[in-house]
């Protein structure tokens, strides 16, 4: 069985790895109960200088890489809105 990942753990990891100016993590797991897929569901809205010059997809990829070992296991799904400041 995979480990449990909480909203607080996601926030801590993203703050550590991406130094966001703003970050909102919403746990939407309760909306997906009974859908047959184990793991948490999150929505992330993040603004970080690390996204300057990156495409939307490249910025999202950095978020998924930061969540790394949790994706596809403890985290089943994560909707990401990632952008640079300004």
C-alpha positions as CSV (number, residue, x, y, z in Angstrom):
1,X,0.0,0.0,0.0
2,X,1.3,3.5,-0.9
3,X,1.9,6.2,1.7
4,X,-0.7,8.8,2.5
5,X,0.1,12.2,1.1
6,X,-1.7,15.2,2.6
7,X,-2.3,18.7,1.4
8,X,0.3,19.9,3.9
9,X,2.9,17.5,2.6
10,X,2.3,18.6,-1.0
11,X,2.6,22.3,0.1
12,X,5.8,21.7,2.0
13,X,7.4,19.8,-0.9
14,X,6.5,22.4,-3.5
15,X,7.7,25.3,-1.2
16,X,11.0,23.5,-0.7
17,X,11.6,22.6,-4.3
18,X,10.0,25.5,-6.3
19,X,10.1,28.5,-3.9
20,X,6.7,29.8,-4.9
21,X,5.6,33.4,-4.4
22,X,2.0,32.1,-4.1
23,X,0.8,28.6,-3.6
24,X,-2.7,27.1,-3.1
25,X,-3.2,23.4,-2.8
26,X,-6.7,22.0,-2.7
27,X,-7.4,18.4,-1.7
28,X,-10.2,17.2,-4.0
29,X,-10.0,13.6,-2.9
30,X,-13.5,13.6,-1.4
31,X,-14.9,14.4,-4.9
32,X,-13.5,11.1,-6.2
33,X,-14.5,8.6,-3.6
34,X,-15.7,5.4,-5.2
35,X,-14.2,6.0,-8.6
36,X,-12.0,2.9,-8.2
37,X,-8.6,4.6,-8.3
38,X,-6.6,4.7,-5.1
39,X,-4.6,7.8,-4.2
40,X,-5.3,11.4,-3.5
41,X,-6.5,14.1,-5.9
42,X,-5.2,17.6,-5.7
43,X,-5.5,20.9,-7.5
44,X,-2.4,23.2,-7.4
45,X,-2.2,26.9,-8.3
46,X,1.4,28.0,-8.1
47,X,3.4,31.1,-9.1
48,X,7.1,30.8,-9.1
49,X,10.1,32.6,-10.6
50,X,11.4,29.2,-11.7
51,X,8.7,29.2,-14.4
52,X,10.1,32.3,-16.2
53,X,10.6,31.6,-19.9
54,X,8.9,28.2,-19.7
55,X,5.9,27.0,-21.6
56,X,2.8,26.1,-19.7
57,X,3.6,22.4,-20.2
58,X,7.2,22.8,-19.1
59,X,6.1,24.7,-15.9
60,X,3.6,21.9,-15.1
61,X,6.2,19.3,-15.7
62,X,8.4,21.0,-13.0
63,X,5.5,20.7,-10.5
64,X,5.0,17.0,-11.4
65,X,8.8,16.4,-11.1
66,X,8.8,18.1,-7.7
67,X,6.0,15.7,-6.6
68,X,8.0,12.9,-8.2
69,X,7.7,9.6,-6.3
70,X,4.2,10.4,-5.2
71,X,2.7,10.8,-8.7
72,X,0.9,7.7,-9.9
73,X,0.9,6.2,-6.4
74,X,0.0,8.2,-3.3
75,X,-1.2,10.9,-5.7
76,X,-3.6,9.6,-8.3
77,X,-4.3,13.0,-10.0
78,X,-3.1,16.5,-9.7
79,X,-4.5,19.4,-11.8
80,X,-1.9,22.2,-12.1
81,X,-2.0,25.9,-12.9
82,X,1.6,27.0,-12.9
83,X,2.9,30.4,-14.0
84,X,5.7,32.9,-13.5
85,X,5.0,36.2,-11.7
86,X,3.6,39.1,-13.6
